[in-house]
Amino acid sequence: DGGITQSPKYLFRKEGQNVTLSCEQNLNHDAMYWYRQDPGQGLRLIYYSQIVNDFQKGDIAEGYSVSREKKESFPLTVTSAQKNPTAFYLCASSPEGGQPQHFGDGTRLSIL
Amino acid sequence: AQSVSQHNHHVILSEAASLELGCNYSYGGTVNLFWYVQYPGQHLQLLLKYFSGDPLVKGIKGFEAEFIKSKFSFNLRKPSVQWSDTAEYFCAVRTGGFKTIFGAGTRLFVKA
């Protein structure tokens, strides 16, 4: 079945460490997105990518970085510069920007 | 700033009651509108969408939504809810390009 796979499901980080969240899709979608979900705040856009080797900052990009070297992969790195990284992270993809997005199951990141 | 407002954060209904979840957005141009649903333990999935044409759109599981341009609203309705409709519902608005803005979500609990 086609879909989006996020790993790991749970991730723990020590203060000062960078961690990378994986997102892979086999839907052949051009666009991919990373969101952060906090209670009562909905989904906030971190980064998005329209095509391979191109990505744009979203509303809350500070402390995060991404790469898009392959169409099917869009990893997110939470750097030590992100002061409040504890959250639920969702990856999504769509055939193009205006179409509905397909979501992964998410990664819950916690700070030790 | 562009924003999406969902009026109710928590809604509790008995089975067979009617449901209406409010969604308003702030943007004066052309929009694409979405409602997504997240059932317990599942990933976010599309419930229905509006791009153009008939402002009353029907989605899965008996849900419908009405786009009222003059009120910048896209309210979600269902005549008779079931216990299985217990979920979190997100309104989303695409204002142009690849950016989609999500509301904070409404948690619906349906009592059997």
Interface residues (C-beta under 8 A of the other chain):
Chain A: I4 A31 Y33 Y35 G40 Q41 G42 L43 R44 L45 Y48 Q50 Q56 G58 L90 A92 G97 G98 P100 Q101 F103 G104 D105 G106
Chain B: V4 Q6 H9 N32 F34 Y36 H43 L44 Q45 L46 K49 F51 F90 R94 G97 F98 K99 T100 I101 F102 G103 A104 G105
